[in-house]
Amino acid sequence: MIVLCVGILWKQPERGIMQGITSPTAGDLLARRLLIAAIAVPLITGWLILQGQKTGKYESEFAISLFAIFLMTIFAIIIWENAAAIQKLSTQRDRAKLGLKANTEKLRRFAQSKVIGVLFGDIYGDISHANDKFLQIIGDTRQDLQAGGINWKNITPSEYLPADAQSTAQAKSQGACIPYEKEYIRRDGSPIPVLVGYTLVGEKQQESVAFILDLSGRKKAQAALLQSEE
């Protein structure tokens, strides 16, 4: 019956009781350890004490007392070890939260800087968030962004769409694309050269975090240098 019940439960390890047994979370890890102890310790201890009683080494009253004392001792040790494990996991979690908070603050400051354009979007062209520098590059306002009127594919000249598709395929296979040059069409219709690089995030690798570098100043400097050389 025990083997049959275990087989039935194990048939669907991601549901019901088995989800708590097979899950890798800290709470389920603790549950597994206590569950094994709750089943194995009384069975083994009771069998050993019963064998001692059958051989006449002690009476039943002493056997019951020995069984109770042994169980209390074993479970006290198990609880103490699990409490120490939980404390260790809690300390690691607190450190991870502090590290995540520090990294988030660095990313927020970088995104708010006016040195480089930063946008959060997806591979389909939607932009969920962008800093002021990116909006300045393409000549749009935050109201346009909040209204959902900005799509990076719509502001990309058609001749650069194959390069975008190639970089997306590269980012899906490698996690990030090699920065490449392209152009955006500003609100006033004028093209602006930019350097684009991004990484894909999320479970489905469809969301992106991208940086946009305005190359118009460099292009003007190169044109002026070429004219001077001529």
GICOR-V834106 format. One line per field, one symbol per residue. ss: DSSP state (a for helix, b for strand, c for the rest). A space follows every 10 residues. Layout:
ss: ???
This chain:
ss: caaaaaaaaa cccccaaaaa aacccaaaaa aaaaaaaaaa aaaaaaaaaa aaaaccccca aaaaaaaaaa aaaaaaaaaa aaaaaaaaaa aaaaaaaaaa aaaaaaaaaa aaccccbbbb bbcccbbbbb caaaaaaacc caaaaacccc bccccccaaa aaaaaaaaaa aaaacbcccb bbbbbccccc bbbbbbbbbb bcccccbbbb bbbbcaaaaa aaaaaaaaac
